[in-house]
Amino acid sequence: MRITPRRDEVQAIVAILESDEYDSAEVMARALIKEVSELLNMRDWVALTHRFGGQRRLGINWGPFASDNEAGKYAAKIGINGKFSTVKLYSPGLLLANATAAKRPTKDFCTNPVCMHASAVHSAVGTGRGKCVLELCPCTKYSK
């Protein structure tokens, strides 16, 4: 799995490294591992799916990968006959954040300060997004 650090992720780690609130290197290491895990849990990933033959034949699935491109390169390297495709794995952390209010809003979140949910939880209306589908959200229209 290829991981490219994002600016906000780096800043979260730097904040821990520069903090004076940790009593020992071991306590700081634990905090860093937890933070990195939470940051990666907020990302979407890709799985590589494989079928040996027809629709009813079995296959193998691998993941996670950071992108379709990375998954495709892996498929080329392993050289197993059959058909390959990719499937997006939506972030479980982001799903939870959408349902409970985002801990780390990103550019994909509604700017309504009461909402802060991702655009994916706003119902599709034509080519735009409408009311949030979460009952606890007062949004009537999605806006970035």
C-alpha positions as protocol buffer text, in pm:
chain_id: "A"
residue {
  index: 1
  type: MET
  ca { x: 0 y: 0 z: 0 }
}
residue {
  index: 2
  type: ARG
  ca { x: 145 y: 331 z: -107 }
}
residue {
  index: 3
  type: ILE
  ca { x: 72 y: 618 z: 130 }
}
residue {
  index: 4
  type: THR
  ca { x: 131 y: 979 z: 33 }
}
residue {
  index: 5
  type: PRO
  ca { x: 118 y: 1207 z: 338 }
}
residue {
  index: 6
  type: ARG
  ca { x: -136 y: 1489 z: 317 }
}
residue {
  index: 7
  type: ARG
  ca { x: -71 y: 1835 z: 458 }
}
residue {
  index: 8
  type: ASP
  ca { x: -334 y: 1815 z: 735 }
}
residue {
  index: 9
  type: GLU
  ca { x: -212 y: 1467 z: 834 }
}
residue {
  index: 10
  type: VAL
  ca { x: 147 y: 1588 z: 860 }
}
residue {
  index: 11
  type: GLN
  ca { x: 36 y: 1885 z: 1071 }
}
residue {
  index: 12
  type: ALA
  ca { x: -149 y: 1652 z: 1313 }
}
residue {
  index: 13
  type: ILE
  ca { x: 166 y: 1441 z: 1359 }
}
residue {
  index: 14
  type: VAL
  ca { x: 391 y: 1747 z: 1395 }
}
residue {
  index: 15
  type: ALA
  ca { x: 158 y: 1876 z: 1670 }
}
residue {
  index: 16
  type: ILE
  ca { x: 218 y: 1557 z: 1867 }
}
residue {
  index: 17
  type: LEU
  ca { x: 594 y: 1560 z: 1805 }
}
residue {
  index: 18
  type: GLU
  ca { x: 625 y: 1922 z: 1919 }
}
residue {
  index: 19
  type: SER
  ca { x: 397 y: 1881 z: 2218 }
}
residue {
  index: 20
  type: ASP
  ca { x: 532 y: 1886 z: 2573 }
}
residue {
  index: 21
  type: GLU
  ca { x: 238 y: 1690 z: 2717 }
}
residue {
  index: 22
  type: TYR
  ca { x: 395 y: 1343 z: 2681 }
}
residue {
  index: 23
  type: ASP
  ca { x: 592 y: 1206 z: 2977 }
}
residue {
  index: 24
  type: SER
  ca { x: 806 y: 963 z: 2777 }
}
residue {
  index: 25
  type: ALA
  ca { x: 896 y: 857 z: 2425 }
}
residue {
  index: 26
  type: GLU
  ca { x: 680 y: 544 z: 2472 }
}
residue {
  index: 27
  type: VAL
  ca { x: 370 y: 749 z: 2559 }
}
residue {
  index: 28
  type: MET
  ca { x: 434 y: 973 z: 2257 }
}
residue {
  index: 29
  type: ALA
  ca { x: 482 y: 670 z: 2031 }
}
residue {
  index: 30
  type: ARG
  ca { x: 145 y: 532 z: 2144 }
}
residue {
  index: 31
  type: ALA
  ca { x: -20 y: 868 z: 2070 }
}
residue {
  index: 32
  type: LEU
  ca { x: 144 y: 879 z: 1726 }
}
residue {
  index: 33
  type: ILE
  ca { x: 30 y: 527 z: 1636 }
}
residue {
  index: 34
  type: LYS
  ca { x: -327 y: 605 z: 1744 }
}
residue {
  index: 35
  type: GLU
  ca { x: -328 y: 933 z: 1549 }
}
residue {
  index: 36
  type: VAL
  ca { x: -189 y: 777 z: 1230 }
}
residue {
  index: 37
  type: SER
  ca { x: -444 y: 497 z: 1256 }
}
residue {
  index: 38
  type: GLU
  ca { x: -727 y: 747 z: 1294 }
}
residue {
  index: 39
  type: LEU
  ca { x: -598 y: 959 z: 1004 }
}
residue {
  index: 40
  type: LEU
  ca { x: -577 y: 656 z: 771 }
}
residue {
  index: 41
  type: ASN
  ca { x: -923 y: 546 z: 887 }
}
residue {
  index: 42
  type: MET
  ca { x: -1056 y: 873 z: 740 }
}
residue {
  index: 43
  type: ARG
  ca { x: -931 y: 787 z: 389 }
}
residue {
  index: 44
  type: ASP
  ca { x: -1109 y: 605 z: 111 }
}
residue {
  index: 45
  type: TRP
  ca { x: -921 y: 304 z: -30 }
}
residue {
  index: 46
  type: VAL
  ca { x: -947 y: 70 z: -328 }
}
residue {
  index: 47
  type: ALA
  ca { x: -972 y: -310 z: -339 }
}
residue {
  index: 48
  type: LEU
  ca { x: -859 y: -523 z: -632 }
}
residue {
  index: 49
  type: THR
  ca { x: -1117 y: -784 z: -730 }
}
residue {
  index: 50
  type: HIS
  ca { x: -1042 y: -1089 z: -943 }
}
residue {
  index: 51
  type: ARG
  ca { x: -1242 y: -1365 z: -1114 }
}
residue {
  index: 52
  type: PHE
  ca { x: -1093 y: -1681 z: -1262 }
}
residue {
  index: 53
  type: GLY
  ca { x: -1361 y: -1725 z: -1527 }
}
residue {
  index: 54
  type: GLY
  ca { x: -1736 y: -1685 z: -1577 }
}
residue {
  index: 55
  type: GLN
  ca { x: -1980 y: -1516 z: -1345 }
}
residue {
  index: 56
  type: ARG
  ca { x: -2014 y: -1818 z: -1114 }
}
residue {
  index: 57
  type: ARG
  ca { x: -1642 y: -1889 z: -1080 }
}
residue {
  index: 58
  type: LEU
  ca { x: -1455 y: -1790 z: -767 }
}
residue {
  index: 59
  type: GLY
  ca { x: -1194 y: -1518 z: -745 }
}
residue {
  index: 60
  type: ILE
  ca { x: -963 y: -1347 z: -501 }
}
residue {
  index: 61
  type: ASN
  ca { x: -979 y: -996 z: -356 }
}
residue {
  index: 62
  type: TRP
  ca { x: -685 y: -786 z: -231 }
}
residue {
  index: 63
  type: GLY
  ca { x: -654 y: -452 z: -60 }
}
residue {
  index: 64
  type: PRO
  ca { x: -636 y: -190 z: 47 }
}
residue {
  index: 65
  type: PHE
  ca { x: -467 y: 16 z: -221 }
}
residue {
  index: 66
  type: ALA
  ca { x: -442 y: 394 z: -229 }
}
residue {
  index: 67
  type: SER
  ca { x: -565 y: 423 z: -591 }
}
residue {
  index: 68
  type: ASP
  ca { x: -698 y: 237 z: -895 }
}
residue {
  index: 69
  type: ASN
  ca { x: -358 y: 290 z: -1057 }
}
residue {
  index: 70
  type: GLU
  ca { x: -173 y: 124 z: -769 }
}
residue {
  index: 71
  type: ALA
  ca { x: -416 y: -171 z: -772 }
}
residue {
  index: 72
  type: GLY
  ca { x: -374 y: -208 z: -1150 }
}
residue {
  index: 73
  type: LYS
  ca { x: 5 y: -219 z: -1120 }
}
residue {
  index: 74
  type: TYR
  ca { x: -24 y: -486 z: -855 }
}
residue {
  index: 75
  type: ALA
  ca { x: -255 y: -693 z: -1079 }
}
residue {
  index: 76
  type: ALA
  ca { x: 1 y: -673 z: -1361 }
}
residue {
  index: 77
  type: LYS
  ca { x: 280 y: -791 z: -1129 }
}
residue {
  index: 78
  type: ILE
  ca { x: 104 y: -1098 z: -989 }
}
residue {
  index: 79
  type: GLY
  ca { x: 22 y: -1240 z: -1332 }
}
residue {
  index: 80
  type: ILE
  ca { x: -282 y: -1451 z: -1248 }
}
residue {
  index: 81
  type: ASN
  ca { x: -516 y: -1528 z: -1539 }
}
residue {
  index: 82
  type: GLY
  ca { x: -868 y: -1393 z: -1516 }
}
residue {
  index: 83
  type: LYS
  ca { x: -1044 y: -1061 z: -1502 }
}
residue {
  index: 84
  type: PHE
  ca { x: -954 y: -780 z: -1264 }
}
residue {
  index: 85
  type: SER
  ca { x: -1145 y: -473 z: -1155 }
}
residue {
  index: 86
  type: THR
  ca { x: -1134 y: -231 z: -864 }
}
residue {
  index: 87
  type: VAL
  ca { x: -1391 y: -138 z: -603 }
}
residue {
  index: 88
  type: LYS
  ca { x: -1385 y: 176 z: -392 }
}
residue {
  index: 89
  type: LEU
  ca { x: -1377 y: 109 z: -18 }
}
residue {
  index: 90
  type: TYR
  ca { x: -1539 y: 403 z: 155 }
}
residue {
  index: 91
  type: SER
  ca { x: -1379 y: 517 z: 478 }
}
residue {
  index: 92
  type: PRO
  ca { x: -1534 y: 371 z: 793 }
}
residue {
  index: 93
  type: GLY
  ca { x: -1402 y: 668 z: 990 }
}
residue {
  index: 94
  type: LEU
  ca { x: -1561 y: 912 z: 750 }
}
residue {
  index: 95
  type: LEU
  ca { x: -1888 y: 718 z: 759 }
}
residue {
  index: 96
  type: LEU
  ca { x: -1895 y: 748 z: 1137 }
}
residue {
  index: 97
  type: ALA
  ca { x: -1799 y: 1116 z: 1116 }
}
residue {
  index: 98
  type: ASN
  ca { x: -2084 y: 1173 z: 870 }
}
residue {
  index: 99
  type: ALA
  ca { x: -2333 y: 1021 z: 1110 }
}
residue {
  index: 100
  type: THR
  ca { x: -2208 y: 1191 z: 1427 }
}
residue {
  index: 101
  type: ALA
  ca { x: -2061 y: 1522 z: 1299 }
}
residue {
  index: 102
  type: ALA
  ca { x: -1717 y: 1540 z: 1149 }
}
residue {
  index: 103
  type: LYS
  ca { x: -1411 y: 1544 z: 1371 }
}
residue {
  index: 104
  type: ARG
  ca { x: -1189 y: 1647 z: 1081 }
}
residue {
  index: 105
  type: PRO
  ca { x: -1387 y: 1834 z: 815 }
}
residue {
  index: 106
  type: THR
  ca { x: -1230 y: 1835 z: 470 }
}
residue {
  index: 107
  type: LYS
  ca { x: -1311 y: 2011 z: 145 }
}
residue {
  index: 108
  type: ASP
  ca { x: -1579 y: 1748 z: 81 }
}
residue {
  index: 109
  type: PHE
  ca { x: -1791 y: 1858 z: 375 }
}
residue {
  index: 110
  type: CYS
  ca { x: -2086 y: 2096 z: 375 }
}
residue {
  index: 111
  type: THR
  ca { x: -1987 y: 2440 z: 503 }
}
residue {
  index: 112
  type: ASN
  ca { x: -2304 y: 2477 z: 704 }
}
residue {
  index: 113
  type: PRO
  ca { x: -2156 y: 2491 z: 1059 }
}
residue {
  index: 114
  type: VAL
  ca { x: -2455 y: 2301 z: 1199 }
}
residue {
  index: 115
  type: CYS
  ca { x: -2413 y: 2020 z: 945 }
}
residue {
  index: 116
  type: MET
  ca { x: -2049 y: 1952 z: 852 }
}
residue {
  index: 117
  type: HIS
  ca { x: -2148 y: 1624 z: 683 }
}
residue {
  index: 118
  type: ALA
  ca { x: -1997 y: 1498 z: 359 }
}
residue {
  index: 119
  type: SER
  ca { x: -2173 y: 1565 z: 30 }
}
residue {
  index: 120
  type: ALA
  ca { x: -2240 y: 1190 z: -8 }
}
residue {
  index: 121
  type: VAL
  ca { x: -2505 y: 1205 z: 266 }
}
residue {
  index: 122
  type: HIS
  ca { x: -2697 y: 1477 z: 84 }
}
residue {
  index: 123
  type: SER
  ca { x: -2961 y: 1340 z: -150 }
}
residue {
  index: 124
  type: ALA
  ca { x: -2892 y: 1369 z: -521 }
}
residue {
  index: 125
  type: VAL
  ca { x: -3112 y: 1619 z: -698 }
}
residue {
  index: 126
  type: GLY
  ca { x: -3040 y: 1631 z: -1070 }
}
residue {
  index: 127
  type: THR
  ca { x: -2672 y: 1717 z: -1100 }
}
residue {
  index: 128
  type: GLY
  ca { x: -2660 y: 1882 z: -756 }
}
residue {
  index: 129
  type: ARG
  ca { x: -2714 y: 1779 z: -398 }
}
residue {
  index: 130
  type: GLY
  ca { x: -3020 y: 1850 z: -189 }
}
residue {
  index: 131
  type: LYS
  ca { x: -3131 y: 1795 z: 170 }
}
residue {
  index: 132
  type: CYS
  ca { x: -2908 y: 1594 z: 404 }
}
residue {
  index: 133
  type: VAL
  ca { x: -3044 y: 1240 z: 449 }
}
residue {
  index: 134
  type: LEU
  ca { x: -2941 y: 1229 z: 816 }
}
residue {
  index: 135
  type: GLU
  ca { x: -3244 y: 1304 z: 1034 }
}
residue {
  index: 136
  type: LEU
  ca { x: -3039 y: 1498 z: 1287 }
}
residue {
  index: 137
  type: CYS
  ca { x: -2917 y: 1745 z: 1026 }
}
residue {
  index: 138
  type: PRO
  ca { x: -3110 y: 2069 z: 956 }
}
residue {
  index: 139
  type: CYS
  ca { x: -2957 y: 2125 z: 609 }
}
residue {
  index: 140
  type: THR
  ca { x: -3205 y: 2183 z: 329 }
}
residue {
  index: 141
  type: LYS
  ca { x: -2941 y: 2210 z: 55 }
}
residue {
  index: 142
  type: TYR
  ca { x: -2577 y: 2108 z: 18 }
}
residue {
  index: 143
  type: SER
  ca { x: -2328 y: 2386 z: -31 }
}
residue {
  index: 144
  type: LYS
  ca { x: -1950 y: 2382 z: -14 }
}
